[in-house]
Amino acid sequence: MSISAEEFDSARFRQVLGHFPTGVTIITGMAGDQPAGFTIGSFTSVSLDPPLVGFLPQVNSDTWAAMAPSGRFCVNILGAHQGAECWRFAKKGVDDRFADVAWHPGVSGSPVLDDAIAWIDCETEAVHEMGDHYFVLGRVVAMSHTDDDPKPLLFFRGKLGGYLMHE
Ligand SMILES: Cc1cc2nc3c(=O)[nH]c(=O)nc-3n(C[C@H](O)[C@H](O)[C@H](O)COP(=O)(O)O)c2cc1C
């Protein structure tokens, strides 16, 4: 089926795309001397050698605008217990996203969330504008994951859920 630009239904486009389940990350960085971060589902691995990852922030994201000048970011992969953080870091205009979140600076200086099930610290390698988003490519400088039995947070059709392993 082909659709012309005039009749393109963006609400339906969102609805259809919502059928692709994603993990949930909080991408963090420093905005001057303040921690910044936002909820991002479009995280993806890009290359193993060299080690590259990427994500797509909206071009009108205040958080990306604030942390982009540092040239660094950290991808924090959320666990099933971090639903509240997922919503708080997605709310526009909230100043105290880090209010009750434990974190420490990673190798690059970007915040590493203590409760994340894994984190990937990056230097920004390239930023390309693509439609109403940027594609941000990062070179991995450090990473780690929890040794506990991790349960990931998943996002599907606008709602949060968990992972069930097939026996
Ligand atoms: C599960 C989930 C995934 C999201 N993924 C993205 C994403 O990939 N890219 C994006 O720009 N916004 C995404 N958002 C929305 C941003 O978190 C939100 O627009 C942003 O935090 C708004 O604040 P800002 O202007 O300070 O960036 C997502 C939100 C949720 C709840």
The ligand as an ORCA input file, in Angstrom:
! r2SCAN-3c Opt
* xyz 0 1
  C       9.550      4.392     26.732
  C       9.903      5.742     26.126
  C      10.796      5.791     25.062
  C      11.137      7.023     24.484
  N      12.021      7.054     23.429
  C      12.365      8.230     22.870
  C      13.298      8.283     21.791
  O      13.815      7.274     21.332
  N      13.612      9.504     21.281
  C      13.068     10.664     21.776
  O      13.388     11.736     21.278
  N      12.183     10.641     22.796
  C      11.825      9.456     23.360
  N      10.947      9.446     24.404
  C      10.378     10.716     24.875
  C      11.410     11.539     25.674
  O      11.787     10.850     26.859
  C      10.798     12.906     26.025
  O      10.319     13.499     24.850
  C      11.820     13.840     26.603
  O      12.299     13.390     27.821
  C      11.201     15.223     26.773
  O      12.034     16.072     27.508
  P      13.235     16.920     26.884
  O      12.681     17.986     25.979
  O      13.880     17.482     28.099
  O      14.118     16.006     26.117
  C      10.577      8.223     24.991
  C       9.681      8.160     26.073
  C       9.345      6.940     26.625
  C       8.378      6.888     27.796
*
